Amino acid sequence: MGGNQTSVTEFLLVGFPLSPRMQLLLFGLFSLLFAFTLLGNGVILGLISLDSKLHTPMYFFLSQLATVDIAYACNTVPQMLVNLLSPAQPISFAGCLTQTFLFLTFALTECLLLMVMSYDRYVAVCLPLRYSTIMSWRVCITLAVASWTLGFLLALVDMVLLLPLPFCGPQKVSHFFCEILAVLKLACVDTHFNEVVVVAVATLGLVGPVSAIVVSYGHIVWAALKIQSAEGRWKAFSTCSSHLCVVGLFYGTAIIMYVGPQHGDPQEQKKYLLLFHSLFNPMLNPLIYSLRNREVKAALRRRLEKGRPL
């Protein structure tokens, strides 16, 4: 770091300048939501690990999604809670850049995992007789590793361009965590190229997977409509309903943040969208899958019955 003339050693996150009473209230609320996020995703991981009936490709990818959601929330929420209790508590320069890198890695990995999950649903509905052959465990592990690796590499592109920048002026990050565009605003040089690359990486990580998901679900809808029985069509659609809800939540907010048109104060809009992204999305995902999925509910019922004393 000495070669890039960085004089700033710490940053101050000023995401929500509120009264002490409101900060205390939000601390309690966000702590509760964070606990539900860890509990919900932990239950999903536990059920998939312990119940042999959930040892299928669909639930393998769901376990990967739950892992990303836990990591995603743990990367941003604890620091936000610290700032609510101690607004003047700084974050180190290295800690800030690490948080930026991990946020990008987990967000891009989740984008890719949701795309892989849509492919899994496409094979299950459109090619049911070849499902076990196409979605073998070797293929599933390869797709999961590829998602994590590509997410890591795409995040690395942004970080390689961010690290050489000199930070010698203001220390206040106008955000509740070290979001990359908010950090770029503090650099002492023109960062237009960096901002273009950030948007390009976000577009590649969002629009590419969304396009693949749309194509997959286009084939799924077409195949479901050709099923003669109403029960068969309902089964095909219900298989994908949970995944569609999660896709809508995740990509909807992400596209608005990085790709959609800007109105009013875009920085403030992104701040609140990212708050929803960090707190509510990871908490809602296990809730959606548990409430809308009969197999998950049945697995939970079996575990509860096993733990019940005779």
Secondary structure, 3 states (H helix, E strand, C coil): CHHHCCCCCEEEECCCCCCHHHHHHHHHHHHHHHHHHHHHHHHHHHHHHHCHHHCCHHHHHHHHHHHHHHHHHHHHHHHHHHHHHCCCCCEEHHHHHHHHHHHHHHHHHHHHHHHHHHHHHHHHHHCHHHHHHHCCHHHHHHHHHHHHHHHHHHHHHHHHHHCCCCCCCCCEECCCCCCHHHHHCCCCCCCHHHHHHHHHHHHHHHHHHHHHHHHHHHHHHHHHHCCCCHHHHHHHHHHHHHHHHHHHHHHHHHHHHHCCCCCCCHHHHHHHHHHHHHHHHHHHHHHHHHHCCHHHHHHHHHHHHHHCCC
